[in-house]
Amino acid sequence: MKRFLIALTCLAAIGTSSVYADTLSVDKIDRDIESYLQRILSNADASCFEYVVSKLVPKAESNEYYLRFEDTNQATAVEVGSYDSSYLYTCIDGKLLSWDTGESTVIQDFN
């Protein structure tokens, strides 16, 4: 929970609106934000997040994807999804999950 609150504070401080303080466009992620994420996420979740952003989100379309922090069952999850579609990837407990119609599939385990 503490990490979740720190993440929200960080995102709010960098200029996102208070309504969407937990959401940031992937194309707005800079070195400072990446460094911050490395510090707050476990090694496995940080590796998962890097994989999603570098391999699954097309560079030319990074402005069409968002980063969001969720607090799920006392664990902090990092979600990367598409604004225009149902694409959603979640990194939680070192596992990369892909979501489709409410069902999740483990794509890769970074533990």
GROMACS elastic network, one bead per residue, 0.5 to 0.9 nm:
[ bonds ]
;  ai    aj funct       b0    kb
    1     4     6  0.50253   500
    1     5     6  0.63133   500
    1     6     6  0.86741   500
    1    71     6  0.68229   500
    1    74     6  0.63998   500
    1    75     6  0.71300   500
    1    76     6  0.70090   500
    2     5     6  0.52299   500
    2     6     6  0.62436   500
    2     7     6  0.86375   500
    3     6     6  0.50494   500
    3     7     6  0.60709   500
    3     8     6  0.85941   500
    3    40     6  0.62622   500
    3    41     6  0.80553   500
    3    75     6  0.89794   500
    3    76     6  0.69836   500
    4     7     6  0.51214   500
    4     8     6  0.62548   500
    4     9     6  0.86562   500
    4    40     6  0.88921   500
    4    69     6  0.67947   500
    4    70     6  0.72463   500
    4    71     6  0.64646   500
    4    75     6  0.85490   500
    4    76     6  0.59741   500
    4    77     6  0.85394   500
    5     8     6  0.50956   500
    5     9     6  0.61523   500
    5    10     6  0.85866   500
    6     9     6  0.50581   500
    6    10     6  0.61154   500
    6    11     6  0.86511   500
    6    40     6  0.83455   500
    7    10     6  0.50743   500
    7    11     6  0.61850   500
    7    12     6  0.84864   500
    7    22     6  0.76210   500
    7    36     6  0.85735   500
    7    37     6  0.81762   500
    7    40     6  0.78867   500
    7    69     6  0.72853   500
    8    11     6  0.52169   500
    8    12     6  0.60063   500
    8    13     6  0.84679   500
    8    21     6  0.60892   500
    8    22     6  0.53198   500
    8    23     6  0.86151   500
    8    69     6  0.76307   500
    9    12     6  0.50922   500
    9    13     6  0.60306   500
    9    14     6  0.87499   500
    9    21     6  0.78700   500
    9    22     6  0.85613   500
   10    13     6  0.51193   500
   10    14     6  0.64555   500
   10    21     6  0.88827   500
   10    33     6  0.84721   500
   10    36     6  0.85111   500
   11    14     6  0.53201   500
   11    15     6  0.69581   500
   11    16     6  0.63219   500
   11    21     6  0.59789   500
   11    22     6  0.64580   500
   11    23     6  0.75570   500
   11    24     6  0.72492   500
   11    33     6  0.86038   500
   12    15     6  0.56557   500
   12    16     6  0.52184   500
   12    17     6  0.67681   500
   12    18     6  0.65756   500
   12    20     6  0.84462   500
   12    21     6  0.50048   500
   12    22     6  0.74561   500
   13    16     6  0.73125   500
   13    21     6  0.87744   500
   15    18     6  0.88212   500
   15    21     6  0.84499   500
   16    19     6  0.83182   500
   16    20     6  0.65862   500
   16    21     6  0.54572   500
   16    22     6  0.81857   500
   16    23     6  0.75923   500
   16    24     6  0.70331   500
   17    20     6  0.53908   500
   17    21     6  0.55316   500
   17    23     6  0.89858   500
   18    22     6  0.83931   500
   19    22     6  0.83062   500
   20    23     6  0.53985   500
   20    24     6  0.79962   500
   21    24     6  0.77324   500
   21    68     6  0.89153   500
   22    67     6  0.80298   500
   22    68     6  0.54442   500
   22    69     6  0.58640   500
   22    70     6  0.80460   500
   23    66     6  0.63978   500
   23    67     6  0.55249   500
   23    69     6  0.71949   500
   24    27     6  0.84638   500
   24    28     6  0.69176   500
   24    29     6  0.77455   500
   24    65     6  0.86308   500
   24    66     6  0.54056   500
   24    67     6  0.50955   500
   24    68     6  0.65331   500
   25    28     6  0.54612   500
   25    29     6  0.72678   500
   25    62     6  0.76107   500
   25    63     6  0.59797   500
   25    64     6  0.73422   500
   25    65     6  0.59064   500
   25    67     6  0.60469   500
   25    68     6  0.88499   500
   26    29     6  0.54987   500
   26    53     6  0.77627   500
   26    57     6  0.87863   500
   26    62     6  0.55253   500
   26    63     6  0.60453   500
   26    64     6  0.77247   500
   26    65     6  0.55525   500
   26    66     6  0.50402   500
   26    67     6  0.58808   500
   26    80     6  0.79940   500
   27    30     6  0.80360   500
   27    59     6  0.84537   500
   27    61     6  0.84745   500
   27    62     6  0.50735   500
   27    64     6  0.82379   500
   27    65     6  0.77937   500
   27    66     6  0.82615   500
   28    33     6  0.88359   500
   28    62     6  0.87964   500
   28    63     6  0.78717   500
   29    32     6  0.79332   500
   29    33     6  0.57766   500
   29    34     6  0.66992   500
   29    67     6  0.88070   500
   30    33     6  0.53888   500
   30    34     6  0.61899   500
   30    35     6  0.86137   500
   31    35     6  0.59766   500
   31    36     6  0.84768   500
   32    35     6  0.51000   500
   32    36     6  0.61686   500
   32    37     6  0.86575   500
   33    37     6  0.61388   500
   33    38     6  0.85954   500
   34    37     6  0.50815   500
   34    38     6  0.62170   500
   34    39     6  0.87754   500
   34    50     6  0.88709   500
   35    38     6  0.50861   500
   35    39     6  0.64678   500
   35    40     6  0.89794   500
   36    39     6  0.51870   500
   36    40     6  0.64252   500
   36    41     6  0.86269   500
   37    40     6  0.52634   500
   37    41     6  0.58203   500
   37    46     6  0.69503   500
   37    49     6  0.89452   500
   38    41     6  0.56367   500
   38    42     6  0.76183   500
   38    43     6  0.74750   500
   38    45     6  0.88354   500
   38    46     6  0.57448   500
   38    47     6  0.87594   500
   39    42     6  0.78494   500
   39    43     6  0.88640   500
   39    46     6  0.86714   500
   40    46     6  0.85787   500
   41    44     6  0.78915   500
   41    45     6  0.57776   500
   41    46     6  0.55081   500
   41    76     6  0.82549   500
   41    78     6  0.89186   500
   42    45     6  0.51942   500
   42    46     6  0.60097   500
   42    47     6  0.85267   500
   42    93     6  0.81761   500
   42    94     6  0.76783   500
   43    46     6  0.51022   500
   43    47     6  0.61307   500
   43    48     6  0.85372   500
   43    94     6  0.78673   500
   43   110     6  0.85552   500
   43   111     6  0.83925   500
   44    47     6  0.51574   500
   44    48     6  0.61476   500
   44    49     6  0.86683   500
   44    91     6  0.87222   500
   44    92     6  0.87365   500
   44    93     6  0.73240   500
   44    95     6  0.76734   500
   44   109     6  0.82733   500
   44   110     6  0.50830   500
   44   111     6  0.54580   500
   45    49     6  0.60826   500
   45    50     6  0.85717   500
   45    77     6  0.82739   500
   45    78     6  0.79363   500
   45    91     6  0.57568   500
   45    92     6  0.62990   500
   45    93     6  0.65020   500
   45    95     6  0.72230   500
   45    96     6  0.83550   500
   45   110     6  0.73404   500
   45   111     6  0.85539   500
   46    49     6  0.50991   500
   46    50     6  0.61800   500
   46    51     6  0.85783   500
   46    91     6  0.83732   500
   46    94     6  0.81113   500
   47    50     6  0.51314   500
   47    51     6  0.61364   500
   47    52     6  0.87157   500
   47    94     6  0.79678   500
   47   110     6  0.67883   500
   48    51     6  0.51128   500
   48    52     6  0.63315   500
   48    53     6  0.88020   500
   48    90     6  0.86811   500
   48    91     6  0.59094   500
   48    92     6  0.85402   500
   48    94     6  0.65591   500
   48    95     6  0.69856   500
   48    96     6  0.61421   500
   48   108     6  0.82870   500
   48   109     6  0.81633   500
   48   110     6  0.63256   500
   49    52     6  0.51935   500
   49    53     6  0.62827   500
   49    54     6  0.85353   500
   49    78     6  0.72220   500
   49    79     6  0.83701   500
   49    80     6  0.82326   500
   49    90     6  0.83344   500
   49    91     6  0.63821   500
   49    96     6  0.83062   500
   50    53     6  0.52815   500
   50    54     6  0.59183   500
   50    55     6  0.81310   500
   51    54     6  0.52732   500
   51    55     6  0.55028   500
   51    56     6  0.71691   500
   52    55     6  0.54961   500
   52    57     6  0.63889   500
   52    80     6  0.75115   500
   52    89     6  0.74778   500
   52    90     6  0.89114   500
   52    91     6  0.87376   500
   52    96     6  0.82965   500
   53    56     6  0.60332   500
   53    57     6  0.52784   500
   53    58     6  0.81565   500
   53    59     6  0.85342   500
   53    62     6  0.84047   500
   53    80     6  0.79277   500
   54    57     6  0.63879   500
   54    58     6  0.78524   500
   54    59     6  0.78808   500
   55    58     6  0.73913   500
   57    60     6  0.86127   500
   57    61     6  0.71162   500
   57    62     6  0.62669   500
   57    65     6  0.74775   500
   57    80     6  0.86637   500
   57    81     6  0.89912   500
   58    61     6  0.52632   500
   58    62     6  0.61214   500
   59    62     6  0.52221   500
   59    63     6  0.85653   500
   60    63     6  0.78616   500
   61    64     6  0.54049   500
   61    65     6  0.72587   500
   62    65     6  0.54269   500
   62    66     6  0.81005   500
   63    66     6  0.76251   500
   63    83     6  0.89381   500
   64    81     6  0.85371   500
   64    82     6  0.58241   500
   64    83     6  0.56675   500
   64    84     6  0.70802   500
   65    80     6  0.66585   500
   65    81     6  0.53810   500
   65    83     6  0.57412   500
   65    84     6  0.83299   500
   65    87     6  0.89754   500
   66    79     6  0.79272   500
   66    80     6  0.55191   500
   66    81     6  0.54498   500
   66    82     6  0.62743   500
   66    83     6  0.68568   500
   67    78     6  0.70520   500
   67    79     6  0.56747   500
   67    81     6  0.68341   500
   68    77     6  0.82830   500
   68    78     6  0.58772   500
   68    79     6  0.50623   500
   68    80     6  0.64601   500
   68    81     6  0.82333   500
   69    76     6  0.68221   500
   69    77     6  0.57278   500
   69    79     6  0.61651   500
   69    80     6  0.89831   500
   70    75     6  0.83062   500
   70    76     6  0.58542   500
   70    77     6  0.50537   500
   70    78     6  0.63657   500
   70    79     6  0.72963   500
   71    74     6  0.62361   500
   71    75     6  0.57579   500
   71    77     6  0.61193   500
   71    78     6  0.88922   500
   72    75     6  0.52391   500
   72    76     6  0.61494   500
   72    77     6  0.65597   500
   72    92     6  0.86678   500
   73    76     6  0.82510   500
   75    92     6  0.73205   500
   75    93     6  0.75786   500
   76    91     6  0.88446   500
   76    92     6  0.68513   500
   76    93     6  0.83853   500
   77    90     6  0.65229   500
   77    91     6  0.56917   500
   77    93     6  0.78485   500
   78    89     6  0.83031   500
   78    90     6  0.56476   500
   78    91     6  0.52314   500
   78    92     6  0.67673   500
   79    88     6  0.68383   500
   79    89     6  0.56005   500
   79    91     6  0.64104   500
   79    92     6  0.87573   500
   80    87     6  0.82403   500
   80    88     6  0.58073   500
   80    89     6  0.52167   500
   80    90     6  0.64279   500
   80    91     6  0.85494   500
   81    84     6  0.89341   500
   81    85     6  0.80979   500
   81    86     6  0.73440   500
   81    87     6  0.53376   500
   81    89     6  0.61253   500
   81    90     6  0.84744   500
   82    85     6  0.54287   500
   82    86     6  0.65019   500
   82    87     6  0.53783   500
   82    88     6  0.66592   500
   83    86     6  0.79616   500
   83    87     6  0.84584   500
   84    87     6  0.84569   500
   85    88     6  0.86031   500
   86    99     6  0.81290   500
   86   100     6  0.71569   500
   86   101     6  0.81297   500
   87    98     6  0.78606   500
   87    99     6  0.71114   500
   87   100     6  0.74899   500
   88    97     6  0.83170   500
   88    98     6  0.60350   500
   88    99     6  0.55255   500
   88   100     6  0.76859   500
   89    96     6  0.67781   500
   89    97     6  0.55735   500
   89    99     6  0.63845   500
   90    95     6  0.78958   500
   90    96     6  0.57397   500
   90    97     6  0.50630   500
   90    98     6  0.65592   500
   90    99     6  0.79018   500
   91    94     6  0.62292   500
   91    95     6  0.55309   500
   91    97     6  0.63743   500
   92    95     6  0.54539   500
   92    96     6  0.68596   500
   92    97     6  0.78662   500
   93    96     6  0.86211   500
   93   109     6  0.89072   500
   93   110     6  0.87546   500
   93   111     6  0.81297   500
   94   108     6  0.86733   500
   94   109     6  0.60724   500
   94   110     6  0.50814   500
   94   111     6  0.54587   500
   95   106     6  0.66726   500
   95   107     6  0.76406   500
   95   108     6  0.59659   500
   95   110     6  0.58846   500
   95   111     6  0.73748   500
   96   105     6  0.83453   500
   96   106     6  0.57933   500
   96   107     6  0.55394   500
   96   108     6  0.52275   500
   96   109     6  0.62641   500
   96   110     6  0.76673   500
   97   104     6  0.59430   500
   97   105     6  0.53656   500
   97   107     6  0.57059   500
   97   108     6  0.74611   500
   97   109     6  0.89893   500
   98   103     6  0.82564   500
   98   104     6  0.54987   500
   98   105     6  0.52495   500
   98   106     6  0.64681   500
   98   107     6  0.65984   500
   99   102     6  0.61772   500
   99   103     6  0.55827   500
   99   105     6  0.65097   500
  100   103     6  0.53541   500
  100   104     6  0.64947   500
  100   105     6  0.83292   500
  101   104     6  0.84080   500
  106   109     6  0.73984   500
